[in-house]
Amino acid sequence: MYKNLSTVAIGVSGRQSEIIELALSFGFKGIDLDLDDFHQQVKTHGLPHARRLLDSARLKAGTFRLPLVWDESDQSFQDGVRKLPELIQLALDVGAKRAVTTLAPANDIRPYHENFEFHRRRLTEIGGLLAPAGIRLGIEFIATPALRKNQAYQFIHTFDAVVMLVNMIRATNVGVVVDPWQIYAAGSHLDDVRKLTADRIVAAYLSDAPAEVEPATLTESDRLLPGESGKIDSAAVLTMLAEIGFDGPISPSAHRDRLAGKRREQIVKLAGERVDQAWKAAGLTPAGKLLPVKK
């Protein structure tokens, strides 16, 4: 496992050179890739120029957002599929092999069982498109109720349901993104992550939740940096992931409202420190392995 900087997860932004400098300054070993921005850089300046900073920094590629609208009409899906090979190659050009996408927790079109089968088929197809390039796809879910309001049909918003979906997808390169905050908000138990093998975990976040807010009433703005309240035991999460054998990116995540008033450098520094604290409490090596038990 390695400490990964996802600027989206902590609500900061900047030029590629600035993000790389922040990652290096505060001990991050990887960064997420903005594939759309990288694509534009390649078109404007060419591939060698676009990737030179990443190469010199020697940072790992964390995740990138799947560049495909896949949960709408067949026509929009096929239009996106035709553009996908070029974007997959761009990701490979910088060593990015972990894509992520998010399930909509409700809709006005398909009832639950019909929607489940629709997702199973589409994600199986996408997994098949990504597999030859060695790219894995991580599925995120949303537990908070806000996005399910005023929708005709509820859909997946618990960790167990995501795991069930993934287990029914024939493409074995499709897995989950472990987000303890969403698991907590869904009223699930973090030990449910042990139902997964390492090859089914694509990425993970670390966050905390306010002690005074019940899980069922959480909103996205209640996402705190790890170690803020202790409601979510980030050290236990890291230990569990290490025991499973997960070797991917660990990204701190918090809602930008909870970080208001702080400069970008302060946010990244604090986020990095909180992950380091959890790392140390979990007793992990710098490479994210469990320290050998002394006899």
C-alpha positions as CSV (number, residue, x, y, z in Angstrom):
1,M,0.0,0.0,0.0
2,Y,1.1,3.6,-0.5
3,K,0.0,7.0,0.6
4,N,-1.8,8.6,-2.4
5,L,-2.8,12.2,-3.1
6,S,-6.2,12.6,-4.6
7,T,-6.8,16.3,-5.0
8,V,-10.5,15.7,-5.7
9,A,-10.9,13.8,-2.4
10,I,-9.7,16.8,-0.4
11,G,-11.0,19.6,-2.6
12,V,-7.8,21.2,-3.8
13,S,-6.6,22.0,-7.3
14,G,-3.6,23.2,-9.2
15,R,-1.4,22.7,-12.2
16,Q,0.2,19.3,-12.6
17,S,3.6,20.7,-11.5
18,E,2.1,22.2,-8.3
19,I,0.3,19.0,-7.4
20,I,3.4,17.0,-7.9
21,E,5.4,19.4,-5.7
22,L,2.8,19.1,-2.9
23,A,2.8,15.3,-3.1
24,L,6.6,15.2,-2.8
25,S,6.7,17.9,-0.1
26,F,4.4,16.0,2.2
27,G,5.4,12.4,1.7
28,F,2.9,11.1,-0.7
29,K,4.1,8.2,-2.9
30,G,1.4,8.5,-5.6
31,I,-1.1,10.8,-7.1
32,D,-4.4,10.4,-9.0
33,L,-4.4,11.2,-12.7
34,D,-6.7,13.7,-14.2
35,L,-7.0,11.9,-17.5
36,D,-8.9,14.7,-19.3
37,D,-6.2,17.2,-18.4
38,F,-3.4,14.8,-19.3
39,H,-5.1,14.2,-22.6
40,Q,-5.2,17.9,-23.4
41,Q,-1.6,18.3,-22.4
42,V,-0.6,15.5,-24.8
43,K,-2.6,17.0,-27.7
44,T,-1.0,20.4,-27.0
45,H,2.5,19.6,-26.1
46,G,3.1,15.9,-27.0
47,L,3.5,12.9,-24.8
48,P,7.1,13.3,-23.7
49,H,6.4,16.9,-22.4
50,A,3.2,15.8,-20.7
51,R,4.7,13.0,-18.8
52,R,8.2,14.5,-18.0
53,L,7.2,15.9,-14.6
54,L,5.6,12.6,-13.5
55,D,8.7,10.7,-14.7
56,S,11.1,12.9,-12.8
57,A,9.1,12.8,-9.6
58,R,8.9,9.0,-9.6
59,L,5.5,9.0,-8.1
60,K,3.2,6.1,-8.6
61,A,0.0,6.5,-10.6
62,G,-3.0,6.2,-8.2
63,T,-6.4,6.0,-9.9
64,F,-8.1,7.8,-12.7
65,R,-11.8,8.4,-13.2
66,L,-13.2,6.1,-15.9
67,P,-13.6,8.3,-19.0
68,L,-16.9,6.8,-20.1
69,V,-20.6,7.6,-19.6
70,W,-21.7,4.0,-19.2
71,D,-25.0,4.0,-17.3
72,E,-27.2,5.8,-19.9
73,S,-28.5,4.9,-23.4
74,D,-26.9,2.3,-25.6
75,Q,-26.0,5.0,-28.1
76,S,-24.1,7.2,-25.6
77,F,-22.4,4.1,-24.3
78,Q,-21.2,3.0,-27.7
79,D,-20.1,6.5,-28.6
80,G,-17.9,6.5,-25.4
81,V,-16.6,3.0,-26.1
82,R,-15.3,4.1,-29.5
83,K,-13.2,6.8,-27.8
84,L,-12.0,4.5,-25.0
85,P,-8.9,2.8,-26.6
86,E,-7.1,6.2,-27.1
87,L,-7.8,7.1,-23.5
88,I,-6.8,3.7,-22.2
89,Q,-3.5,4.1,-24.0
90,L,-2.9,7.5,-22.4
91,A,-3.4,5.9,-18.9
92,L,-1.0,3.2,-19.7
93,D,1.6,5.8,-21.0
94,V,1.9,7.0,-17.4
95,G,1.5,3.6,-15.7
96,A,-2.1,4.2,-14.5
97,K,-3.8,0.9,-14.2
98,R,-6.6,1.6,-11.7
99,A,-9.8,3.2,-12.9
100,V,-12.7,4.2,-10.7
101,T,-16.4,4.9,-11.3
102,T,-19.4,5.6,-9.1
103,L,-22.8,3.9,-8.9
104,A,-25.8,6.2,-9.0
105,P,-27.8,5.2,-5.8
106,A,-31.2,5.8,-7.4
107,N,-32.9,6.5,-10.8
108,D,-36.2,7.2,-12.5
109,I,-35.8,4.7,-15.3
110,R,-35.2,1.1,-14.1
111,P,-36.5,-0.8,-11.1
112,Y,-33.9,-2.4,-8.8
113,H,-33.6,-5.9,-10.3
114,E,-33.7,-4.6,-13.8
115,N,-31.1,-2.0,-13.0
116,F,-28.9,-4.6,-11.2
117,E,-28.8,-6.8,-14.4
118,F,-28.2,-3.7,-16.5
119,H,-25.2,-2.8,-14.3
120,R,-23.9,-6.3,-14.3
121,R,-23.9,-6.5,-18.1
122,R,-22.4,-3.1,-18.7
123,L,-19.7,-3.5,-16.1
124,T,-18.8,-6.9,-17.4
125,E,-18.4,-5.4,-20.8
126,I,-16.3,-2.5,-19.5
127,G,-14.1,-4.9,-17.6
128,G,-13.6,-6.9,-20.8
129,L,-12.5,-3.7,-22.6
130,L,-10.0,-2.8,-19.9
131,A,-8.6,-6.3,-19.2
132,P,-6.3,-6.5,-22.2
133,A,-4.5,-3.4,-21.0
134,G,-4.2,-4.8,-17.5
135,I,-6.4,-2.0,-16.1
136,R,-8.7,-2.7,-13.1
137,L,-11.9,-1.0,-12.4
138,G,-13.0,0.0,-8.9
139,I,-16.7,0.6,-8.1
140,E,-17.7,3.3,-5.6
141,F,-21.1,3.6,-3.9
142,I,-22.9,6.4,-2.2
143,A,-24.7,5.6,1.1
144,T,-26.0,9.1,2.1
145,P,-29.7,9.5,1.4
146,A,-29.6,12.9,-0.4
147,L,-29.2,11.5,-3.9
148,R,-31.9,9.0,-3.4
149,K,-34.6,11.6,-2.6
150,N,-37.3,12.2,-5.2
151,Q,-36.2,9.3,-7.3
152,A,-38.6,6.6,-8.5
153,Y,-36.3,3.7,-7.9
154,Q,-33.7,3.0,-5.2
155,F,-30.5,1.3,-6.1
156,I,-27.3,0.1,-4.6
157,H,-26.3,2.2,-1.5
158,T,-24.7,-0.4,0.8
159,F,-21.4,-2.2,0.8
160,D,-22.9,-5.7,0.8
161,A,-24.9,-4.9,-2.3
162,V,-21.7,-3.6,-4.1
163,V,-19.9,-6.8,-3.2
164,M,-22.8,-8.9,-4.5
165,L,-22.7,-7.0,-7.8
166,V,-19.0,-7.3,-8.2
167,N,-19.1,-11.0,-7.4
168,M,-21.7,-11.5,-10.2
169,I,-19.6,-9.7,-12.8
170,R,-17.7,-12.1,-14.9
171,A,-14.8,-9.7,-15.5
172,T,-12.4,-10.5,-12.7
173,N,-10.6,-7.1,-13.1
174,V,-13.7,-5.3,-11.7
175,G,-13.6,-4.8,-7.9
176,V,-14.5,-2.2,-5.3
177,V,-13.2,1.0,-3.8
178,V,-13.0,0.6,0.0
179,D,-14.5,3.7,1.5
180,P,-14.9,3.3,5.2
181,W,-16.9,6.5,5.5
182,Q,-19.5,5.3,3.1
183,I,-19.5,1.9,4.8
184,Y,-20.1,3.6,8.2
185,A,-22.8,5.9,6.7
186,A,-24.6,2.8,5.3
187,G,-24.7,1.3,8.8
188,S,-22.4,-1.6,7.8
189,H,-19.4,-3.0,9.6
190,L,-15.9,-2.4,8.5
191,D,-15.2,-6.1,9.0
192,D,-17.3,-6.7,5.9
193,V,-14.3,-5.7,3.9
194,R,-12.8,-9.1,4.9
195,K,-15.2,-10.7,2.5
196,L,-13.0,-9.5,-0.3
197,T,-9.7,-10.7,-1.6
198,A,-6.9,-8.3,-2.5
199,D,-7.5,-8.7,-6.2
200,R,-11.0,-7.3,-5.8
201,I,-9.9,-4.1,-4.0
202,V,-8.8,-1.4,-6.4
203,A,-8.3,1.6,-4.1
204,A,-9.2,2.8,-0.6
205,Y,-9.9,6.1,1.2
206,L,-9.4,7.2,4.7
207,S,-11.9,9.6,6.4
208,D,-13.6,10.2,9.7
209,A,-17.1,11.2,10.8
210,P,-18.5,13.6,13.4
211,A,-19.1,11.9,16.8
212,E,-22.4,13.7,17.3
213,V,-24.0,12.7,14.0
214,E,-25.7,9.4,13.6
215,P,-24.6,7.4,10.5
216,A,-28.0,7.4,8.9
217,T,-28.2,11.2,9.0
218,L,-24.8,11.9,7.6
219,T,-24.4,14.2,4.6
220,E,-21.4,14.4,2.3
221,S,-20.3,17.6,4.2
222,D,-19.8,15.4,7.3
223,R,-16.8,13.7,5.8
224,L,-13.8,14.6,7.9
225,L,-10.1,13.9,7.6
226,P,-8.9,10.6,9.2
227,G,-8.3,10.9,13.0
228,E,-10.6,13.9,13.5
229,S,-13.0,12.2,15.9
230,G,-12.1,8.6,16.1
231,K,-15.5,7.3,15.0
232,I,-13.9,5.5,12.1
233,D,-10.7,3.7,13.2
234,S,-8.3,4.4,10.3
235,A,-5.5,2.4,11.8
236,A,-7.8,-0.7,12.0
237,V,-8.8,-0.1,8.3
238,L,-5.1,-0.1,7.3
239,T,-4.3,-3.2,9.3
240,M,-7.2,-5.0,7.8
241,L,-6.2,-4.0,4.3
242,A,-2.6,-5.1,4.9
243,E,-3.8,-8.5,6.3
244,I,-5.9,-9.0,3.1
245,G,-2.8,-8.2,1.0
246,F,-4.0,-5.0,-0.6
247,D,-1.1,-3.2,-2.3
248,G,-2.8,-0.1,-3.9
249,P,-3.4,3.6,-3.2
250,I,-4.6,4.9,0.1
251,S,-6.1,8.4,-0.2
252,P,-7.2,10.8,2.6
253,S,-10.6,12.3,1.9
254,A,-12.6,15.1,3.4
255,H,-15.3,17.5,2.3
256,R,-14.0,20.9,1.3
257,D,-16.4,22.6,3.7
258,R,-14.6,20.9,6.6
259,L,-11.3,22.4,5.4
260,A,-12.5,25.9,4.7
261,G,-10.1,28.7,5.6
262,K,-7.0,26.6,5.0
263,R,-4.6,27.1,2.2
264,R,-3.9,24.3,-0.2
265,E,-0.5,23.6,1.3
266,Q,-2.0,23.4,4.8
267,I,-4.7,20.9,3.6
268,V,-2.3,18.6,1.9
269,K,0.1,18.7,4.8
270,L,-2.6,18.0,7.3
271,A,-4.1,15.2,5.2
272,G,-0.6,13.6,4.8
273,E,0.1,13.8,8.6
274,R,-3.2,12.2,9.4
275,V,-2.5,9.2,7.1
276,D,1.0,9.0,8.6
277,Q,-0.5,8.8,12.1
278,A,-2.8,6.0,11.1
279,W,0.0,4.2,9.4
280,K,2.2,4.4,12.5
281,A,-0.7,3.3,14.7
282,A,-1.4,0.3,12.4
283,G,2.3,-0.7,12.8
284,L,2.9,-0.8,9.0
285,T,6.2,-0.6,7.2
286,P,6.8,2.3,4.8
287,A,5.7,-0.1,2.0
288,G,2.4,-0.7,3.8
289,K,3.2,-4.2,5.0
290,L,2.6,-5.5,8.5
291,L,5.6,-5.5,10.7
292,P,6.8,-9.0,11.7
293,V,5.7,-10.1,15.1
294,K,8.6,-10.2,17.6
295,K,9.0,-13.5,19.3
